[in-house]
Amino acid sequence: MSYSELQNGSDIRGIALENETGEKVNLTEKSAQDIAGAFVRWLSAKTGKKEVRIAIGRDSRLSGEALLNASVKGVFSEGGTACDLGLASTPAMFMTTVLGDAPYDGSIMITASHLPWYRNGMKFFISRGGLEKNEIKELTKIADEIAAENKDVSGCPEAEKVSFMDTYTGYLREKIIAGCQKGDKPLEGLHIVVDAGNGAGGFFVKDVLEKLGADTAGSQFLEPDGHFPNHIPNPENKEAAESIKNATLASDADLGIIFDTDVDRAGAVLPGGKTLTRNDLIAALSVIALNSNPGTTIVTDSVTSDGLAAFIKAKGGVHRRFKRGYRNVIDEAIRLNESGIDSQLAIETSGHGAFKENFFLDDGA
């Protein structure tokens, strides 16, 4: 098998565990090892650095730890240095390349987002963002070459275990404090419940909301569990949406928030049970962007509604419909800014939303 078969747009995706569907496992530990090694070889060539530092994290999937350990071997086998960040969110893994005293040269996130428990994947980041589709194609070609070399990785060292989520959540809190302009506890008096779907998003309750003063009683499914026993961790899933709606109403909360597995997407519920997803979520985020940046252009995918376009126009904004795919809308917003047209928000109907002020990173948190 060529590793090109594991490419899924700008990600690597595959079957990581035996399952009831009978689909053959193709994202093996050897696959992760070779592809991680390819990332090091590719990055070394791009940067001219002989020894690149790579941060590796994972979500709560059952195969995550094994694939992370295999990726560590791949990094060391190509002369890189790997650090194990353990359970993390995808946005946090990007942030390892831009935050802190010594940002990493690159990072790998072991995740398959909201897909079934037996699937997994790999996402790759450098300081300018996630790797593009053509760059993943290059990685798979290099990984095929590495596989043919059949290196012995038995002597590779173990990765240093590093805590980064404190740095990332501190950054989130600073953003919220600055945006609210109400002191260090801007969420005091607010009741906010979170549904993490047993993915990686449980940190948001204790490390962000509660430290900012929010009451989070009634939050649910915060414990990581790769079986996803309660519902699919996907804000667009009907059962998941109903679950956070019920939790919000039962707690009489001011806001409900639901994340996907790796926290690059989110949905919300208002006090009366109104769900904020798709066009409604884009409308809400557009107001936030336009309040601080009047006249800015909001880039969305092509399937948004005419009602949303009219709403954005009425609020003084410009609506730019573009190709489907979250990377497409983000890349278009970046292009507009580079051409002199201010664009503060790029968001796909699925909920992948990226603000200019946040490195155009699609971050549900």
Secondary structure, DSSP 4 states (H G I P E B T S, - for coil): --GGGGEETTEEEEE-S--TT-PPP-S-HHHHHHHHHHHHHHHHHHH--SS-EEEEEE-S-TTHHHHHHHHHHHHHHTT-EEEEEEE--HHHHHHTTTSSSS--SEEEEE--TTS-TTEEEEEEEETTEEPPHHHHHHHHHHHHHHHHHT---TTPPPPEE---HHHHHHHHHHHHHHHH-S-S-TTTT-BEEEE-TTSSTTHHIIIIIGGGT-B-TT-B--S--TT--SS-S-TTSHHHHHHHHHHHHHTT-SEEEEE-TTSS-EEEE-TTS-EE-HHHHHHHHHHHHHHHSTTPEEEEETT--HHHHHHHHHTT-EEEEE-SSHHHHHHHHHHHHHTT----EEE-TTS-EEEGGGTTEE---
